[in-house]
Amino acid sequence: MRILTVWAGGGLKVFFLLVVVVLLVGGCSDAYYGAMEKVGVHKRDIMVDRVEEARDSQEDAQEQFTSALEQFKSVVSLKETDIKKAYDRLNAEYENSVAAADEVTTRIDKVEDVAEALFEEWQEELELYQNREYKLSSRQKLNKTRDRYQQMLKKMHRAEKSMEPVLKIFRDNVLFLKHNLNAQAIGSLQGEFASLQNEIGVLLDRMNAAIASSDEFIKEIKS
């Protein structure tokens, strides 16, 4: 889809409105990146923003999963009269954790989309150089950036996958408590706490590694 830019009479606002239309109607990444290029926002800039957003979503997920673990811990020590309220709080934490996990996945997908477009463009532009030294330098920078990106992405996906066992354990126990609002159910949850705690510990460690790698990548691509 072709984007027409009208600069006169509030044309910049019109331009961004057209960008939104492109996204809503076609969802075409190429059209979006092309539109942003016209106002001086390049793929490299978008990539930095999206890596930062992916990093922030993982930090938010860390906080959410830590909160969920604390809620689970409080539930396993409750008295029988508190069980219905306990289920409601635990279910809310589970749903919030699912939402946090979905956000992490969405942000990683967006990073991958712009990275593919950036590296493809960069590779194609190497052929435009007449100066051999410039071309060699740009190719080396491309390879270094791509390698660092792959390292970061691997850690992101590793952390992302670590959310799955946590959510499965959480879901099983929430469902079990939903249909067994009694002291015996609480006793069963107590046996699951150590397993959940271990899985969340692994998740937090992997997210820390992914976050650190994201910071390193951002520093690298800005240099």
C-alpha positions in Angstrom: 0.0 0.0 0.0 1.3 3.4 -1.0 1.5 6.1 1.7 0.9 9.7 0.5 2.4 12.4 2.7 0.6 15.7 3.0 2.8 18.2 4.9 0.7 21.4 4.6 -2.0 22.2 7.1 -1.2 19.7 9.8 0.1 17.2 7.2 2.3 15.5 9.8 -0.8 14.5 11.8 -2.4 13.2 8.6 0.7 11.2 7.8 0.7 9.4 11.1 -3.0 8.8 10.7 -2.3 7.1 7.5 0.4 5.0 9.2 -2.2 3.8 11.7 -4.6 3.0 8.8 -1.9 0.9 7.2 -1.4 -1.1 10.4 -5.2 -1.6 11.0 -6.1 -2.5 7.4 -3.1 -4.3 6.1 -0.8 -5.0 9.1 2.0 -4.8 6.7 5.4 -4.3 8.4 7.1 -3.2 5.2 4.6 -0.4 4.7 5.0 0.7 8.4 8.8 0.7 8.2 8.6 2.6 4.9 6.3 5.2 6.4 8.5 5.7 9.4 11.6 6.1 7.2 9.8 9.1 5.6 9.8 10.9 8.9 13.4 10.0 9.8 12.7 7.0 12.0 14.8 4.2 10.7 14.7 0.4 11.3 17.7 0.6 13.7 15.7 3.1 15.8 12.7 0.9 15.8 14.7 -2.1 16.7 16.3 -0.3 19.7 12.8 0.7 20.9 11.4 -2.8 20.5 14.3 -4.5 22.3 13.8 -2.0 25.2 10.1 -2.9 25.2 10.9 -6.6 25.2 13.3 -6.1 28.1 10.8 -4.1 30.0 8.1 -6.7 29.5 10.4 -9.3 31.0 11.1 -7.1 34.0 7.3 -6.7 34.4 6.9 -10.5 34.1 9.5 -11.1 36.8 7.6 -8.9 39.2 4.3 -10.6 38.3 5.7 -14.2 38.7 7.3 -13.2 42.0 4.0 -11.8 43.2 2.2 -15.0 42.1 4.7 -17.1 44.1 4.1 -15.0 47.2 0.4 -15.4 46.8 0.7 -19.1 46.3 2.9 -19.2 49.5 0.2 -17.3 51.4 -2.5 -19.7 50.2 -0.8 -22.9 51.4 -0.8 -21.5 55.0 -4.4 -20.4 55.1 -7.1 -21.6 57.4 -10.1 -23.4 55.9 -12.4 -20.4 56.4 -10.2 -18.4 54.0 -10.2 -20.8 51.1 -12.8 -19.2 48.8 -11.0 -15.8 49.0 -7.7 -17.6 48.6 -8.9 -19.1 45.3 -10.0 -15.8 44.0 -6.7 -14.1 44.7 -4.7 -17.1 43.4 -6.8 -17.2 40.2 -6.3 -13.4 39.7 -2.5 -13.9 40.0 -2.6 -16.8 37.5 -4.5 -14.7 35.0 -2.1 -11.8 35.4 0.8 -14.1 34.9 -0.7 -15.4 31.7 -1.2 -11.8 30.5 2.4 -11.0 31.4 3.7 -14.1 29.5 1.7 -13.2 26.4 3.1 -9.7 26.5 6.6 -11.1 26.6 5.9 -13.3 23.6 4.3 -10.4 21.7 7.3 -8.1 22.3 9.8 -10.8 21.2 7.9 -11.3 18.0 8.1 -7.6 17.3 11.8 -7.6 17.8 12.2 -10.5 15.4 10.1 -8.8 12.8 12.1 -5.6 12.7 15.4 -7.5 13.0 14.6 -9.5 9.9 13.8 -6.3 8.0 16.9 -4.4 9.3 19.4 -7.1 8.4 17.9 -7.8 5.0 18.1 -4.1 4.2 21.7 -3.8 5.6 22.8 -6.8 3.5 21.3 -5.4 0.3 22.9 -2.0 0.9 26.4 -3.5 1.1 26.2 -3.9 -2.7 25.8 -0.2 -3.1 29.2 0.7 -1.8 31.9 1.8 -4.2 34.5 2.3 -1.5 35.8 -1.2 -0.6 37.0 -0.2 2.9 33.6 1.2 3.8 31.9 -1.9 2.4 34.2 -4.2 4.5 33.7 -2.2 7.6 29.9 -2.2 7.2 29.9 -6.0 6.5 31.9 -6.5 9.7 29.6 -4.4 11.7 26.6 -6.2 10.2 28.0 -9.6 11.2 28.9 -8.5 14.7 25.5 -7.0 15.2 23.7 -10.0 13.9 25.8 -12.4 16.1 25.0 -10.3 19.1 21.4 -10.2 18.2 21.2 -14.0 17.9 22.8 -14.4 21.3 20.2 -12.0 22.8 17.3 -13.7 21.0 18.4 -17.1 22.2 18.3 -15.9 25.8 15.0 -14.2 25.3 13.4 -17.4 23.9 15.0 -19.5 26.7 13.4 -17.2 29.3 10.2 -17.2 27.4 10.0 -21.0 27.4 10.7 -21.1 31.1 7.3 -19.5 31.7 5.5 -22.5 30.3 6.2 -25.0 33.2 5.4 -22.2 35.7 2.0 -21.5 34.1 1.2 -25.2 33.9 1.9 -25.8 37.6 0.0 -22.7 38.5 -3.0 -23.6 36.3 -3.3 -27.1 37.6 -3.3 -25.9 41.2 -5.8 -23.1 40.5 -8.1 -25.6 38.8 -7.7 -28.1 41.6 -8.5 -25.5 44.3 -11.5 -24.2 42.3 -13.2 -27.6 42.5 -11.9 -28.6 45.9 -12.4 -25.6 48.3 -11.4 -27.5 51.4 -8.4 -28.0 53.7 -7.4 -31.1 51.9 -6.9 -29.2 48.7 -4.7 -26.7 50.6 -2.6 -29.6 51.8 -2.2 -30.8 48.2 -1.0 -27.3 47.2 1.6 -27.4 49.9 3.3 -30.2 48.1 3.4 -28.2 44.9 4.9 -25.1 46.4 8.5 -26.3 46.3 8.2 -27.3 42.6 6.7 -24.0 41.7 9.3 -22.1 43.6 12.1 -23.9 41.8 10.6 -23.3 38.4 10.1 -19.6 39.1 13.7 -19.4 40.4 14.9 -20.8 37.0 12.6 -18.4 35.2 13.9 -15.4 37.0 17.6 -16.3 36.4 17.0 -16.8 32.7 15.1 -13.5 32.5 18.0 -11.7 34.2 20.3 -13.2 31.6 18.0 -12.1 28.8 17.6 -8.6 30.2 21.4 -8.2 30.6 21.9 -9.4 27.0 19.3 -6.9 25.8 21.2 -4.0 27.5 24.4 -5.2 25.9 22.8 -5.4 22.5 21.3 -1.9 22.8 24.7 -0.5 23.8 26.3 -2.3 20.8 23.8 -1.2 18.2 24.0 2.4 19.3 27.8 2.5 19.1 
